[in-house]
Amino acid sequence: MKQKAVARFLAGRYKGAAAAASLSLLAAACGSAATPASSTTPSKATTLVVGVDNGSPTLADNFNPFSPNARIGTTYMYEPLQYVNTLNGSYSPMLATSHKFVNATTLQFQIRSGAKWSDGTPITPADVLFTFNLLKKYPALDGAGIWKHVSSISASGNTVTFKFSSPDVPFAQAIASTVILPSHIWSKIANPVTFTNTSPVTSGPYKLGTFNPNQYVLVKNPLCWQASKVAVQKVVFPAMSGGQTAQLELAKGQFGWATLFVPNVQQDWVSKAPKYNHYWFPPGGTISLYMNLTKAPFNNLTFRKALSYGLDRSSIATKAENGYVQQASQSGLLLPNLSKWLDPSLPNSGKITYNPTKAKALLASAGYRLSNGKLLSPSGQPVQFSIITPNGFSDWLQAAQTISQELSKLGITVTISTPEYAGYNSSLQNGQFQTALGGFGGSGSPYIDFHGILSSALSAPVGQAAPSNFERWISPSTDALLHKVATTTNTAQQKSAVYQLEGVMYHQLPVLTLFYGATWSEYSTKNFVGWPSASNPYAPPAPYGQAPLAIMTHLRPAG
C-alpha cells in the first residue's frame, strides 16, 4: 500500500482546494490491483484503458461529483470554474475563462459563453449560482467549506461575484476547483447528498457510456466546449482488486495509463516495451516526522535540532520508496514544484545534511549524556519514544524502522506502533502520541500547505472538524505571517511572508520533513502522446482528481 502514503493530510481548512476529491480518490486508487474485463475491446487507436478505480470487489454505480464514494471517472465528466495545477498552483480556464480580485474580499469569475451541457442545454452563470447555493443548503456537500468563507454570491451578465466574510485571497483556489452542476437536472433532485447520479449530464470531455459492476466506459462528449481537443474517444475503467494482479496486468500491457507502485519499474514496466512504456513519479506531498510539541523532549528546540541532524534523510527516502523519491526540503515547500517560492538564502535549497557528530554535540550542550550506549536526559532518564504509523503503509513502516535504526546510533530507543488507520488518525487528532509519520502539502499553494500545519487555529481539537496541525505548533508570529499572505493580492508581499514561513520550518523545526511522497503514474505512448512530464508539467500525471481534465485535452494520437 505504498501509494497511500501520498499527501493524506491535505484535509484541513482548504481540503476542497486541492484535496477534497483527490483524497478519497487517491485512497481508492492506491495499493490496488486490477483484472481488466474483456467484455469491451474497442479500437486501440481511440481507446484508453486506465488502471485506477477500486472495485472492492465490484464497482458501485455512483457519479455524484460531491459524493466521497463517487467513481473516479466522475472527474473526467464535470468541470470546475478553473483547473488548478497542484504541481505549481497555476490556473487554466474551464467553465470560467478568468478570475480576478477586485479587493481582498471580492472575487470575480468570468463565465464562459456558448458552453453546453451534454444534453444540449446552455451552461450559464445561473448554473454556477445554483451549485454554490446548493452547497449552502446542504452543508454535507460542502467539503471545501465554501460557506465558512463566502458571505454571498451574485451574478451580473457573465460575471459571478463572490464576497468573502474576511480577506482570504488563497481561498480562490477552493472556489475555482468547485465543479459546476446542471441546475435543470439537480434542481429536481430530492436529496442531492444521497443522489447517485447514474445518468449524468456533464460539461467535461466525457459522458457515461456503459456501466456494469466490473467495468464502466466513458465516451467523448461532443458538446464539450473543448471537444476538438479530445482525441481519446473512449476511456475504460476496469474494476481494480487487491493483490499483485495489477502489476502483472500492467506488465502485460493491459493498461495505457495506471497509478501503481511497482518495485522495479524499469524491469517490470519500461523494459516490456522500451519504445512506448514510460513513467513519471513527481512529488505529490511531503512525508514528515510529526513530534508532539506539547510533550518533552520535543518542546525543546535543541533536542529537535539534534534529531534533525541525526536523520539520514537520503537513506530514509531510498529505503522507504525504492529510490524513486528524493529527500525533502526542510523549507516545507514541495520541490521542484514550488521552486519559484523558495527563499534563495536557505542553504542547499533547505535540505538538511546528515551530521550525527553535530547531533551528539547538540545533545551534550542540552545536558544529555551517554551511559552504556544509552542516551540519558538531563534528569538521568533513558531517552525513548514511540513512532506511530498506520497499519498497511509499508513504505512509512520502512521509514520508521530506518529512523529507529539511525537514532539508536545516538543512544535513543525508538519503538514503532502500527494501529489501524482510524486509531492512528484519532491519536493525531487528540494529541495522544509522541511522534508520528504523516504527510502534508501538494496543493500547489505555499499558503495552503503552510496553513495546514502551522496555523494555531488548527491545533485545538475543540471546534475543529479536521485539525491538521498535529504537532500543535502555537505561534502568534507565525499566525501573523499566514494572515499577511491571506490578506494581500500583492505577490511580492506574499513572497516575503512565505520566505519567513520557510524560515520557521527550517530554523524552528515544527516538523521534520523526510522525503517526498510520489504521484505514481505509468503510461504508454503507443497510441497517445502528450502526457505530462518533468519537461512539460502542465498537470500532475495522476488519473484521478481533476488532473485528467487537463491531460485528456492534451493527449493526441501517436504517429
Secondary structure, 3 states (H helix, E strand, C coil): CHHHHCCCCCCCCCHHHHCHHHHHHHHHHCCCEECCCCCCCCCCCCEEEEECCECCCCCCCCCCCCCCCCCHHHHHCCCECEEECCCCCCEEECCEEEEEEEECCEEEEEECCCCECCCCCECCHHHHHHHHHHHHHCHHHCCCCHHHCEEEEEEECCEEEEEECCCCHHHHHHHHCCECCCHHHHCCCCCCCCCCCCCCCCCCCEEEEEEECCEEEEEECCCCCCHHHCCCCEEEEECEECCCHHHHHHHCCCCCEECCCCCCHHHHCHHHCCCCEEECCCEEEEEEEEECCCCCCCCCHHHHHHHHHCCCHHHHHHHHHCCCCCECCCCCCCCCCCHHHCCCCCHHHHCCCCCHHHHHHHHHHCCCEEECCEEECCCCCECEEEEECCCCCHHHHHHHHHHHHHHHCCCCEEEEECCCHHHHHHHHHHCCCCEEEEEECCCCCHHHHHHHHHCHHHCCCCCCCCCCCCCCCCCHHHHHHHHHHHCCCCHHHHHHHHHHHHHHHHHHCCEEEEEEEECCCEEECCCEECCCECCECCCCCCCCCCHHHHHCCCCEECC
